[in-house]
Amino acid sequence: MEADLYRRLPATATLHTARMRLVEATPAEEAAMLDDHLPVAIGDVATIVPDVVVFGCTSAGALRGNAYEAALVERIGAETGARAVSVAAAVRAAIRRRGARRVGVLTPYVAGLNGPIRASLEDDGIAVAAVHGLGIGPNLEIGAVEPERIAAHARERFAGAGIDLLFASCTNLRALDAREAIERDLGVPVVTSNLAALEAILVA
């Protein structure tokens, strides 16, 4: 996520990060990240008095449901004094702006994280045709997936699926670099976690 943001934010913006420990992208480790590591990260990033704070984990944002996510955004805003953005909510907004009716979801995740992603979208009225994950647990391995593999996964799973938008989930996945190839292959718009975050950050 850091690379996607610093390469694409306006030159007038500065990017500052506070990391939340996550070795394995699993429900248990993401719950520990939310409970144990997020409070420290909020306190750390608040010290620079930011204008916008992004909670940059799509699956953790969806893990406990949309109501929990909304409360989390409120908490981050209150503790930092900044406009707060959660990636999962930003994704739902980006999909709605594009008027999509039937969405395919591509993830790098294990099965235990795909369910909450589907639920997050469907609970906001977005029809999900299918969710297909790569089944990767180690977070470093997710970040190492090449854009060509992401595009191939999308093509193999969603060609002819009758979707009108593809959502590529995960801020650690290089999906933004694969976006043009996927759009060309499938003939539908593609929203990625980091694209949605960028759009939310740049809202006036």
N, C-alpha and C positions, 0 to 999 in steps of 0.2 A: 504494500500500500504506500509506503514511504516513497518508493521510486516513482510510482504512477502520479502521486500528488506533486512531488517537487519538479517533475518534468513538465507538468501541465498547468500548474497554478500560474497566475499572472506574475510578471517580474516584480511587481510592487508588494507581493505577499511573501511572508516568511513562514517556514514550516518548522514546527517544534513537536517532538514526540515524547510520550511517556509510555514505555512498554509494559504490557501485562504478560506475565509468564504463561506460556502455553507450549508444552513440548509435544503432546499428542492431541490432535483434534478429535476429542471424544466428549460425550456428554458429561462424564465425571470431571475431566480436567477443565472443561469450560465452566462448570459450576464452581470449581475451586478458583478459577480466574475471576469470576464475578464476585465471589464472596471474600477472597483473600487478597487478590492482587489489584483489582480495580480501585478500591479505596485509596491505596497508596498512589496509583497513577493519577487519579483525580487531583490529589493534593499536590503532586509534583508539577503537573501541567498548569495548575492554577497560579503558580509563582511567576509566570511570565505575563499574566493578565491578558489572556487571549481574547480575540474578538469572536472566534468560533472554535468550539471543541467538538471533535468527531469521535464517537464511540465506534472504533474501527474493527468490529468483528461481526459479520453478518449472522453466522450461526449462533453465537452467544446472544445476540440481540433477539433472535427468534426462540431461543431455548426454553424460556419460561412464559412465552406468550406475549401478545401485543400489549396487554395492559401493563405487564411488568416492564416491558420496554419503554412505554410512555412514562411510567414513573421514574425509570432510570434516567431518561432524557431530562426530566424535570429536576432530578437530583443533581445531575452534572451541571446543569445551568445554574442552579442555586449555589453550588459550592465553588464554581469558577467565575461566576458573574458574566459568563459568555453565552452566546447563542449556541445551543447544543443540538447536535445532529446524531441520530443513530442510523447506521448504514441500512439495516433491514427496513426501517421506515422510509428511508430515502429511496430504496428500491421500489417499494410499493407505490410511492408517489410518481416515480419515473415511469412505471408501467402504466399507471392511470393516465398520465399526460399523453402517452402514445396511443391511447384508446384501444389497447389490446383486449381481445375477448378470450383467447385460448392460448395459454402460455406453456412453453416447455421450459424445464429447469435442468440445467447442467451444473453438477457440483464435483468437487474433489473428495467429498466426505464419505465416511462410513455410514451405514444405514441408520444408525441411531441419531444422526444429525440431519438426515434428509427429511425425516418426518416433521420435525419442528419447522423446517423451511417451508414445506408444503402448507402446514397449518397456518403459518404466519401470513401467507399469501391468501389462502382460502378464507381465513377469518376476516380479511379485509375485502372480500367479495371478488377476488381474482380467481378465475377458473384455471386450474392447473391440469394440463393434459397428461403430463408424466414428469417424473423426476428421475434422472439417471446420474449416479455418482461413480467416481473412479475408485472408491473404496480405500482411500489413502488415510492412514492415521497420523504418522509423524508430520509435524508441521513443517519441518525443513524440506521434506519430500514434496509437500504441496507446492511450496515456493519454487521448487526445482523443475516442475513440469513445464516442458517447452510449449510455446504457443502453437506449434504445429500439431502436437498431440492433443491439445485442447480442441483445435479446429476439427481434427479427425474424429474425436469423440462426439462432437456435436453433429457432424455429418453422418456418422454411423448410427447414431441413436435417433436423430430427429428428421432426417431427410424423408419427405413424404408423410410426416406425422400430422399434417393439417394444423399446425400452429401458426399464429400470426405474430408471435414475438418469442425470442429465446432470452431467458435470464440465466446468465453465468454467475453463480454465487461464489463468494469467498474473496476477501480483501487480499489474501496471500497468494491467490491464483493469478497467473499472468494472462487473464482473460481479456484485458483491455488491448493487449498486443495481438490477440487472436481475433478481435472483433470484426475487422474488415473482411478477413477470410471467411468467417462464419456467415456474415451477412451475404457475401457473394455466393457461398455454397447453398445456403438455405433460402435466400431471397426474402428474408424477413428481418426486421430490426432486431438488434441485440442490445440488451441492457446488462452491464456488468456491475458488480458491487462498487468498484472504484469509480466507474463513470457516474453512477447515481450519487455517490458521495461528492464528487466534484460538482455536479449540478446543484446539489443542496448547499454546498459551501458558497457557491457564486450567486445564489439568490440575493437580490438586492434587499 
